[in-house]
Amino acid sequence: MLQTKSVGHSGTLDPMASGLMVLLIGEATKLSQYILEKNKGYQLKAKLGVETDTLDMTGKVLRTEMDLPAPERVKEIASELHGELNLQVPIFSATKVDGKRLYEYARKEQEVALPHKIMTFFDLQWIDQGLDFIELSIRCSKGAYIRAWVDLLGKKLGVGAALSELVRTESMPFHLSQALSLEQLAEQMSILGSDLEKLERGFVPMSAALPEARSVRVQGQDQAMILNGLISHDLRAQLISAYRPGQGDLIKILSQREGEMLALVGLEPGRGFVVKRGFRYGTK
């Protein structure tokens, strides 16, 4: 569909999940490590009074509980489950233990010690609630498992809980409202061809991919040198002026005329400013 061999993404989704998937096309695949580490946002629905082997409603039911806590109690406990939490990684996940993914152990019914991982959850917002379900939005750190958070809530309530619906709404700094569905993208591409920049929405130039990073524009000799992985004396002076401690370690180098991304520069102890990533000129 996109007529390119180089396509990356901003992080996998669980099989039952839907929502935002940021695609990195062509030269933008070089931004993968920086996009992947960003926080994510989700809208979830969970069923109370049930435990499953997958921690969601697609799995085998292990336990049910009819005597459920009052909605006020559910809200009280859920509101306490924020910040850094040391949670067990779900066995139905792609995390590797001794060279094998956990879901491989699960499918073969083999025993394995499940690792724990620090996961950060924040900005919980209630959407809806009933006697046996909750619906809310939540943000989390890279690699956090929403299923694990729901399972912890169920354990704290003493009745169990399992994820029933999950939609990724954010992959920082991008939001689902900016995106196109696959069907919409296919329709647009049939009209516009392979020129993604003509999309009314859904396309983001590389220069806008890391909005928290400061930028410096270059031209002439400074541009020629940075395209070869070198930092000129004049550019180094601009970088020193642009750098702000505590506001991110990366600075975007953009072309003066077109504003195209030429490189990402970072500050390293003992080395000063170095080119972290270079990009082919003429690929926005």
Secondary structure, DSSP 4 states (H G I P E B T S, - for coil): ----S-EEES----TT-EE---EEEGGGGGGHHHHHTS-EEEEEEEEESEEETTSBTTS-EEEE-SSPPPHHHHHHHHHH--EEEEEEPPSSSS-EETTEEHHHHHHTT---PPPEEEEEEEEEEEEEE-SSEEEEEEEE-TT--HHHHHHHHHHHHTS-EEEEEEEEEEETTEEGGG---HHHHHHHHHHHTT-GGG-SSS---GGGS-TTSEEEEE-HHHHHHHTTT---HHHHHHHHHH--TTS-SEEEEEETTT--EEEEEEEETTTEEEEEEE--TT--
